[in-house]
Amino acid sequence: MRREGSPWAGLRTVYVKELTDHISSVRMLLLAGLIFIIGCTVVYFAIDNIRQTTAEDPFVLLKLFTSGPSVLSLVFILGILLPLMAIALGFDAINGEHNRRTLSRILSQPIYRDALLAGKFLAGLTTLGINLLCLWLIVVGLGIRLLGVPPSGEEIVRCLAFLMITLAYAGAWLAFAMLLSIVCRSAATAVLVGLAAWLFLTLLWPFLAEGFANLIAPADPRYALLGLADPDNIWWVQILRRISPNQLFSEAATTLLAPTTRALGAVYIDQLRGAVLGAPLPLSESLAIAWPQAVSLIAGVIVLFVAGYVAFQRQEVRA
């Protein structure tokens, strides 16, 4: 039967309803408290480290996101916690409606599955965006207040670009969580599969990637005798590690927040030709280096959402 009207009819209604539920839920209160604690902790350790190690630096504001102990830098914390936040928001988006027997009632209204799925995804992404924006404002605001150094225009642009990439990283995990909520009828199964995927891609895959790279392109012993790394082996390690969204996010964030980063991975002689050691790159060159990782994260969001969309369209809905 041919559908009548726009498939996006009811999108605004679903979006507002889901966003209201997220904002007024206990999850949002927990996320808000977590964001406040993370922001204050990161700023405390970062400013203490900056005052001890930094002298004259034109990008002192950016160090708020990367300074401090490695496990307490903002980039590291977001790389670990954002997937958990996204999975918490999306693991029961569709199967929760199945279990409450409300999905058939919703679809009996002038609301198509397209609008229902897109509305839930946009509401979850907006919720994550609100939390990320609050965290960004806390870190930047406290940093300016305590350091007493006004940010430059380039620092603000780099911070905003970092915020957009972080949102894309969160969106990829949210789309994956919603895909699980469609494929798995049980919310418990969906959250367990999501957590298992997060543990595998974030903690285990970087080590496994090196093993697979050694199988595909074993390191040439002649390079080892010269104290050098085999470029083919390094290339395969980088490619395999970038299967993990966490690796893509870390590389893009490092490029934007550390302007002296000239390459991701091994640095070759031609990349250093004419360069001043320790000199920061222009914003355009940093964006060019981080662009492939940013595009990969956005492509991941699209692919995972489309996979969930196709699975949802083929799914039978019974009263």
C-alpha positions as CSV (number, residue, x, y, z in Angstrom):
1,M,0.0,0.0,0.0
2,R,1.3,3.4,-1.0
3,R,1.8,5.8,1.9
4,E,0.0,9.1,1.9
5,G,1.5,12.4,3.2
6,S,5.0,13.1,4.3
7,P,6.9,10.3,6.0
8,W,8.2,12.9,8.5
9,A,4.7,13.9,9.7
10,G,4.8,13.8,13.5
11,L,8.6,14.2,13.7
12,R,8.3,17.4,15.8
13,T,5.8,15.7,18.2
14,V,8.0,12.7,18.7
15,Y,11.1,14.9,19.1
16,V,9.6,17.2,21.7
17,K,8.1,14.3,23.7
18,E,11.3,12.3,23.8
19,L,13.4,15.3,24.6
20,T,11.1,16.2,27.4
21,D,11.3,12.7,28.8
22,H,15.1,12.7,28.6
23,I,15.4,16.1,30.3
24,S,13.0,15.3,33.1
25,S,14.3,11.7,33.7
26,V,16.6,10.4,36.4
27,R,19.2,9.6,33.7
28,M,19.5,13.3,32.9
29,L,19.9,14.3,36.5
30,L,22.7,11.7,36.9
31,L,24.3,12.9,33.7
32,A,24.2,16.5,34.8
33,G,25.8,15.6,38.1
34,L,28.4,13.6,36.4
35,I,29.2,16.4,33.9
36,F,29.6,18.9,36.8
37,I,31.9,16.6,38.7
38,I,34.0,15.8,35.6
39,G,34.2,19.5,34.6
40,C,35.4,20.7,38.0
41,T,37.9,17.8,38.4
42,V,39.4,18.3,35.0
43,V,39.8,22.0,35.5
44,Y,41.4,21.5,38.9
45,F,44.1,19.1,37.7
46,A,44.6,20.9,34.4
47,I,45.1,24.3,35.9
48,D,47.5,22.9,38.5
49,N,49.5,21.2,35.7
50,I,49.5,24.3,33.6
51,R,50.8,26.5,36.4
52,Q,53.7,24.1,37.0
53,T,54.7,23.4,33.4
54,T,53.5,26.1,31.1
55,A,55.3,29.4,30.7
56,E,54.5,31.4,27.5
57,D,51.9,29.6,25.4
58,P,49.5,31.2,22.9
59,F,47.1,28.2,23.3
60,V,46.9,27.9,27.1
61,L,43.1,27.5,27.0
62,L,43.4,24.4,24.9
63,K,45.6,22.8,27.5
64,L,42.6,22.6,29.8
65,F,41.3,19.8,27.6
66,T,44.6,17.8,27.4
67,S,46.7,18.7,30.5
68,G,46.8,16.8,33.8
69,P,47.3,13.1,34.4
70,S,46.5,11.0,31.3
71,V,43.5,9.3,32.9
72,L,42.1,12.7,34.0
73,S,42.4,14.6,30.8
74,L,39.1,15.7,29.3
75,V,39.8,13.9,26.0
76,F,40.5,10.6,27.7
77,I,37.4,10.9,30.0
78,L,35.1,11.7,27.2
79,G,36.4,8.9,25.1
80,I,35.5,6.5,27.8
81,L,32.3,7.9,29.2
82,L,30.5,9.2,26.1
83,P,29.8,5.7,24.7
84,L,28.3,4.8,28.1
85,M,26.1,7.9,28.1
86,A,24.9,7.2,24.6
87,I,24.2,3.6,25.3
88,A,22.2,4.6,28.4
89,L,20.0,6.9,26.3
90,G,19.4,4.6,23.4
91,F,19.5,1.0,24.4
92,D,15.7,0.9,25.1
93,A,14.5,3.4,22.5
94,I,12.5,0.9,20.5
95,N,12.4,-2.3,22.4
96,G,11.1,-0.3,25.4
97,E,8.0,0.6,23.3
98,H,7.7,-3.1,22.3
99,N,7.8,-4.2,26.0
100,R,5.3,-1.6,27.1
101,R,3.0,-2.5,24.1
102,T,2.8,1.1,23.1
103,L,4.6,0.9,19.7
104,S,1.5,-0.3,17.8
105,R,-0.5,2.5,19.4
106,I,2.0,5.1,18.3
107,L,2.2,3.9,14.8
108,S,-1.6,3.8,14.5
109,Q,-1.5,7.6,14.8
110,P,-0.5,9.7,11.7
111,I,3.1,9.0,12.6
112,Y,5.3,6.9,10.3
113,R,8.2,4.8,11.5
114,D,10.6,7.2,9.8
115,A,9.4,10.1,12.0
116,L,9.4,7.9,15.1
117,L,13.0,6.6,14.7
118,A,14.4,10.0,13.6
119,G,12.6,11.8,16.4
120,K,14.0,9.5,19.0
121,F,17.5,9.8,17.6
122,L,17.5,13.6,17.4
123,A,16.1,13.8,20.9
124,G,18.9,11.6,22.3
125,L,21.5,13.5,20.3
126,T,20.2,16.8,21.6
127,T,20.3,15.6,25.1
128,L,24.0,14.5,24.6
129,G,24.7,17.9,23.0
130,I,23.2,19.8,25.9
131,N,25.4,17.9,28.4
132,L,28.5,18.4,26.2
133,L,27.8,22.1,25.8
134,C,27.4,22.5,29.6
135,L,30.7,20.6,30.2
136,W,32.4,22.8,27.6
137,L,31.1,26.0,29.2
138,I,32.2,24.8,32.7
139,V,35.7,24.0,31.5
140,V,36.2,27.1,29.4
141,G,34.5,29.4,32.0
142,L,36.4,28.1,35.0
143,G,39.6,28.1,33.0
144,I,39.3,31.7,32.0
145,R,38.3,32.8,35.5
146,L,41.1,31.0,37.3
147,L,43.9,31.5,34.7
148,G,42.9,35.1,34.0
149,V,43.9,34.7,30.3
150,P,41.4,35.7,27.7
151,P,41.1,33.2,24.8
152,S,42.0,34.0,21.3
153,G,39.7,33.7,18.3
154,E,41.6,30.6,17.0
155,E,41.3,28.9,20.4
156,I,37.5,29.4,20.4
157,V,37.3,28.0,16.9
158,R,39.4,25.0,17.8
159,C,37.3,24.4,20.9
160,L,34.1,24.6,18.9
161,A,35.4,22.2,16.3
162,F,36.4,19.8,19.1
163,L,32.8,20.1,20.5
164,M,31.4,19.2,17.0
165,I,33.6,16.2,16.7
166,T,32.8,15.0,20.2
167,L,29.1,15.3,19.3
168,A,29.7,13.2,16.2
169,Y,31.5,10.6,18.3
170,A,28.5,10.5,20.7
171,G,26.1,10.3,17.8
172,A,27.9,7.2,16.5
173,W,27.4,5.3,19.7
174,L,23.8,6.5,20.1
175,A,23.0,5.2,16.6
176,F,24.6,1.9,17.5
177,A,22.6,1.7,20.8
178,M,19.4,2.4,18.9
179,L,20.3,-0.3,16.3
180,L,20.6,-2.7,19.2
181,S,17.3,-1.6,20.6
182,I,15.7,-2.5,17.3
183,V,17.4,-5.8,16.8
184,C,17.2,-7.0,20.4
185,R,13.7,-7.2,21.8
186,S,15.1,-7.4,25.4
187,A,16.5,-4.2,26.8
188,A,18.9,-6.2,29.0
189,T,20.3,-7.9,26.0
190,A,20.7,-4.7,24.1
191,V,22.6,-3.0,27.0
192,L,24.8,-6.0,27.5
193,V,25.7,-6.2,23.8
194,G,26.4,-2.5,23.8
195,L,28.7,-2.6,26.8
196,A,30.5,-5.6,25.3
197,A,31.0,-3.8,22.1
198,W,32.3,-0.7,24.0
199,L,34.7,-2.8,26.0
200,F,36.0,-4.6,22.9
201,L,36.5,-1.6,20.7
202,T,37.8,0.8,23.3
203,L,40.0,-1.5,25.5
204,L,40.8,-4.7,23.6
205,W,40.9,-3.8,19.9
206,P,44.0,-1.5,20.0
207,F,46.0,-4.4,21.2
208,L,44.5,-6.9,18.8
209,A,45.1,-4.5,15.9
210,E,48.8,-4.8,16.4
211,G,48.6,-8.6,16.3
212,F,46.5,-8.6,13.1
213,A,48.9,-6.0,11.5
214,N,51.9,-8.3,12.3
215,L,50.0,-11.2,10.5
216,I,49.1,-9.1,7.5
217,A,52.4,-7.2,7.1
218,P,55.2,-8.6,9.4
219,A,57.8,-6.1,10.4
220,D,60.9,-6.2,8.3
221,P,63.9,-7.2,10.6
222,R,66.2,-4.9,8.6
223,Y,64.3,-1.9,10.0
224,A,64.7,-3.3,13.5
225,L,68.5,-3.5,13.1
226,L,68.6,0.2,12.2
227,G,66.4,1.1,15.2
228,L,63.5,2.0,12.9
229,A,59.9,0.9,12.5
230,D,58.6,-0.8,9.4
231,P,56.4,1.8,7.7
232,D,54.1,-0.9,6.1
233,N,53.5,-2.4,9.5
234,I,52.8,0.9,11.1
235,W,50.4,1.8,8.3
236,W,48.4,-1.4,8.9
237,V,48.4,-0.8,12.7
238,Q,46.9,2.6,12.1
239,I,44.3,1.5,9.7
240,L,43.1,-1.4,11.9
241,R,43.0,0.8,15.0
242,R,40.8,3.3,13.3
243,I,38.1,0.8,13.1
244,S,37.4,1.8,16.7
245,P,35.5,5.1,17.0
246,N,37.5,5.9,20.1
247,Q,40.7,5.9,18.1
248,L,39.2,8.3,15.5
249,F,37.9,10.6,18.2
250,S,41.3,10.7,20.0
251,E,43.2,11.4,16.9
252,A,40.9,14.2,15.8
253,A,40.8,15.7,19.3
254,T,44.6,15.6,19.6
255,T,45.0,17.3,16.2
256,L,42.7,20.2,17.1
257,L,43.7,20.7,20.8
258,A,47.4,20.3,20.2
259,P,48.3,22.7,17.4
260,T,51.9,21.4,17.2
261,T,50.6,18.0,15.9
262,R,51.8,17.6,12.4
263,A,50.8,14.1,11.6
264,L,48.9,11.2,13.1
265,G,51.1,8.2,13.6
266,A,54.6,8.0,12.2
267,V,56.2,11.3,11.2
268,Y,58.3,11.2,8.0
269,I,61.1,13.4,6.9
270,D,59.1,15.1,4.1
271,Q,56.5,16.2,6.7
272,L,59.2,18.0,8.7
273,R,60.8,19.7,5.7
274,G,60.8,23.5,6.3
275,A,59.1,23.1,9.7
276,V,60.1,24.9,12.9
277,L,60.4,22.4,15.8
278,G,57.5,23.0,18.2
279,A,55.8,25.6,16.1
280,P,52.0,25.4,16.0
281,L,50.2,24.6,12.7
282,P,47.6,27.1,11.3
283,L,44.0,26.2,12.0
284,S,43.4,25.3,8.4
285,E,46.2,22.7,8.4
286,S,45.0,21.2,11.7
287,L,41.5,20.9,10.3
288,A,42.8,19.2,7.2
289,I,44.6,16.6,9.3
290,A,41.6,16.0,11.5
291,W,39.1,16.0,8.6
292,P,39.3,12.3,7.6
293,Q,38.7,11.2,11.2
294,A,35.7,13.6,11.5
295,V,34.2,12.4,8.2
296,S,34.7,8.8,9.4
297,L,32.7,9.5,12.6
298,I,29.9,11.2,10.7
299,A,29.8,8.4,8.2
300,G,29.6,5.9,11.1
301,V,26.6,7.8,12.4
302,I,24.9,7.7,9.0
303,V,25.6,4.0,8.4
304,L,24.5,2.9,11.8
305,F,21.3,5.0,11.6
306,V,20.5,3.7,8.1
307,A,21.1,0.1,9.3
308,G,18.6,0.7,12.2
309,Y,16.2,2.3,9.8
310,V,16.2,-0.6,7.4
311,A,15.8,-3.1,10.3
312,F,13.0,-1.1,11.8
313,Q,11.1,-0.9,8.5
314,R,11.2,-4.6,8.1
315,Q,10.2,-5.4,11.6
316,E,6.7,-6.7,12.3
317,V,4.8,-4.6,14.8
318,R,1.9,-6.4,16.6
319,A,-0.6,-5.0,19.1
